[in-house]
Amino acid sequence: MTPIDALKMLLRGQRPKDALLPPCRLEGLGTEAYGEEAIVNHFRQVPFEGLEAVASVTSPANVALFVGDAAVFADIFDNRILRIWRLGPGLPCAAEPRIGVPFDTDLFQSRRDIALRREDHPQLDPNAFEPVQEIGYRLAHEWSADDSHPPWRSRPFLLRAFSNGNSGAALFALYQLGSGQQRSVGFSFAAARFNFGSASLANPQIVRDLAGEKAVEQAAWRTGFT
């Protein structure tokens, strides 16, 4: 069974035999799940729709599936699934009890919108670095969890980027600081599928982690800035 076949089974709420590594981790719908049993239960409770029309980008170490306004990224090791990110619409899942820890991206003293180190993404064609960076700039300057109430601060961090031929995929963690008087803080995700090879980047497909954005808005941690 290929990793893509295993992922499709999982997205339907079915258990793919021997496809998930024991330490597999899922991040999706604003929460996390660890281990095969918890991950299979997650997709059984909230399966994907429209799997007959899937666009995919693969590399030896990664798989990205785009299904309408949703996406799934996976890390692959020894032809088995090690880590999964689920992005798209839906209500946030009930999060496990945890202690909220504040995070301020400015403590990194980073003045670029996105740091892109080529050595961190060996599965990405060198010609695709500029398109990935352009997508990161778009997320930094145009992203909005709610068009009427955009985040006060938004900064993307590139997690995964890989390509196959002239097709590429990128996964970003997006740090958001809300614009309200009591500002919510947290991370959501953004996924992009794009083609490269010409002088300009064709319109990329960008999937927003809508459930993750809602989870950020509902997060217990708030700043007191005014």
Buried (B, 14 or more C-beta within 10 A) or exposed (E): EEBBEBBBBBBBBBBBEEBBBEEBBBBBBBBBBEBBEEBBBBBEEBEBEEBEEBBBBBBEBBBBBBBBBBBBBBBBEEEBBBBBBBBBBBEBBEBEEEEEEEEEBEEEEEEEBBEBEEEEBEBBBEEBBEBBBBBBBBBBEEBBBEEEEBBBBBBBBBBBBBBBEBBBBBBBBBBBBBBEEEBBBBBBBBBBBBBBBEEEBEEBBBBBBBBBBBBBBEBEBBBEEE
